[in-house]
């Protein structure tokens, strides 16, 4: 009878542990979703910033050429 009682207690502990792990897993999934959303937002902002920088860089040679054509020294 003691063996059956021990087995029942072990099963109860396993069930509790399983429930705890399910809760932990759900929290980790929520955190992962939040971090993934933040990462995607940051990637989008980075792409927009790169685009703005590329546009500014594309204007620089034209500005230098205009100064060179006018005979002025760049400042």
C-alpha positions as MATLAB code, in Angstrom:
seq = 'XXXXXXXXXXXXXXXXXXXXXXXXXXXXXXXXXXXXXXXXXXXXXXXXXXXXXXXXXXXXXXXXXXXXXXXXXXX';
ca = [
       0.000    0.000    0.000;
       2.920    2.331    0.747;
       4.182    1.898   -2.813;
       0.808    2.920   -4.214;
       0.727    5.971   -1.927;
       4.278    6.934   -2.967;
       3.322    6.593   -6.601;
       0.227    8.781   -6.100;
       2.346   11.469   -4.395;
       4.904   11.382   -7.189;
       2.146   11.720   -9.766;
       0.708   14.696   -7.862;
       4.139   16.380   -7.813;
       4.584   15.685  -11.528;
       1.185   17.214  -12.299;
       2.045   20.322  -10.263;
       5.416   20.598  -11.984;
       3.777   20.194  -15.386;
       1.310   23.002  -14.618;
       4.163   25.224  -13.404;
       6.125   24.557  -16.581;
       3.064   25.313  -18.730;
       2.659   28.692  -16.991;
       6.366   29.437  -17.405;
       6.206   28.477  -21.061;
       3.206   30.747  -21.630;
       5.051   33.679  -20.015;
       8.119   33.035  -22.157;
       5.950   32.924  -25.282;
       4.424   36.297  -24.341;
       7.882   37.777  -23.776;
       9.088   36.377  -27.082;
       6.122   37.910  -28.890;
       6.817   41.304  -27.283;
      10.522   41.166  -28.125;
       9.776   40.062  -31.683;
       7.381   42.982  -32.127;
       9.968   45.379  -30.722;
      12.663   43.925  -33.001;
      10.449   44.320  -36.054;
       9.693   47.915  -35.096;
      13.384   48.680  -34.617;
      14.234   47.081  -37.956;
      11.613   49.242  -39.643;
      12.931   52.390  -37.965;
      16.487   51.443  -38.940;
      15.479   50.946  -42.563;
      13.758   54.347  -42.588;
      16.814   56.011  -41.040;
      19.105   54.328  -43.569;
      16.872   55.553  -46.373;
      17.012   59.117  -45.061;
      20.799   58.931  -44.697;
      21.163   57.513  -48.205;
      19.053   60.366  -49.551;
      21.217   62.898  -47.717;
      24.413   61.254  -48.954;
      23.083   61.279  -52.507;
      22.688   65.050  -52.245;
      26.269   65.621  -51.040;
      28.097   65.057  -54.344;
      25.689   67.421  -56.081;
      26.425   70.080  -53.471;
      30.199   69.575  -53.837;
      29.930   69.701  -57.638;
      27.924   72.931  -57.452;
      30.592   74.528  -55.236;
      33.385   73.289  -57.550;
      31.584   74.648  -60.619;
      31.202   78.056  -58.976;
      34.923   78.239  -58.230;
      34.337   78.675  -54.492;
      36.212   76.723  -51.875;
      34.117   74.241  -49.879;
      33.575   75.364  -46.292;
];
